[in-house]
Amino acid sequence: MDPTIISIILVIVLLGAILLRAPIGLAMGVVGAAGYMVLSSPAGLQAYLSTAWPDKFLSYDLAIVPLFILMGHLATRTGISASLFSASNAWIGHWRGGLAMAAVAGCAMFGSISGSSIATASTMAKVALPEMKKHNYSGALSSGALAAGGTLGILIPPSIVLIIYALLTEQNIVKLFLAATIPGLLAVLGFIIAIGIYVRINADAAPLQERASLSVRLRSLGSIWHIVGVFIIVLGGIYGGFFTPAEGASIGVVLTAAVGVFNRTLTVGAMVESLVETAATSAMIFVIIFGADIFNVAMALSRMPTELADWFIAAEIAPMTVLLMIVGFYLVMGCVMDSLSMIVLTVPVFFPTMMSLDFGLLPEQQALWFGILTLVVVELGMITPPVGMNLFIISAMAKDIPTAQIFRGTVPFIASEFVRIALLIGFPALSFWLVDIWSG
């Protein structure tokens, strides 16, 4: 049978397994292994597996993943989220919609430590939802702001999904972190503007509250100085070349734990829970990575990614049209699949296609641009019905807010994301300008 036909069958079978709710890592591994045996041989699969495990999981770069996950779990249990929200609220809470804006700002700062969308959304919701409810904020605005703010954990460094993209495409992790900075700040600004527009149209959704005194504002900064210090030391050290991303992640774990000890919020039980949850989350991610690796090797044997890229070139389809098709695919798939699964499943197929097209950029610039754009679109999937992950996180924590109302609350933020996607497509330099400056 023609290898291309086999690859199409494998993709159809995999999508069918996903729709039937099979574990994504297991589905990719089983389907990929079957495809490998058909395209090569059972002996070839056995030989590959005998070397793939150590090559993949003894990778130094992969050690970054559990370290940043542990850093996020420790941050969740040390009261950092409450301090971040309180500080943001003290400075901008008196604006109309200020509590929702403070929640977004808190999510951005917490996301820079946790690197996880789900952790950011769930942790900040525990702190911000009761406060917004107390001040009679509408359920739609409250839930929408937190669901959208939680997505910032995907893009703002350090991001677990960004690290996975770097490993899949063999890109420099430090440069990807830098590349994500401006798009991440654009997301924060876009969400705040979306809230401002929403409350101008629906003034009852966000009653005004009193302005905090200067002394309260200054005290709020005093409660987060150590958090800012962790952020500056970890990312500043990585960007400055003082230590590698893995070393930075290790230092981040130690400093975050030290903050918890200093604040007397990190107990032995909390530390044990953090370690157990880190092991479980890391195991899940590693299974997905390994399953995707087997599936993608089977795709490589079929030459489907290469032939897809060659087809686009031969068809003389405009590069921007190809990019928009890929973005459209991600927008649709984001409604039914989680972000990590989409990245590990599609990037090995789409990346060669994108790199074969001429956008007038240097290869590294194009790789960074595509990576950031991919993560932004995947980020949008976290708040897109019907299965946006953050929507259900917030729904589970705000049982008094109807799910339909939560869905409606995300509309302004989805609109903001479309604007950001358009900016990134129209101005690719937003994704690599800082990298060019940093590289000299």
Protein Blocks (a to p, Z undefined) as FASTA:
>chain_A
ZZklmmmmmmmmmmmmmmnopafklmmmmmmmmmmmmmmcmklmmmmmmmmmmmmmmpfk
lmmmmmmmmmmmmmmmnommmmmmmmmmmmmmmpghklmmmmmmmmmmmmmmnopaklmm
mmmmmmmmmmmmmnopafklmmmmmmmmmmmmmmmccdfklmmmmmmnopafklmmmmmm
mmmmmmmmmmmmmmmmmmmmmmmloccdddddfklmmmmmmmmmmmmmmmmmmmmmmmno
pacfklmmmmmmmmmmmmmmmnopacfklmmmmmmmmmmmmmmmmmmmmmmmmmmmmmmm
nommmmmmmmmmmnopafklmmmmmmmmmmmmmmmpcfklmmmmmmmmmmmmmmmpcehi
afklmmmmmmmmmmmmmmmmmmgcfklfklmmmmmmmmmbcfklmmmmmmmmmmmmmmmm
mmmmmmmmlmmmmmmmmnZZ
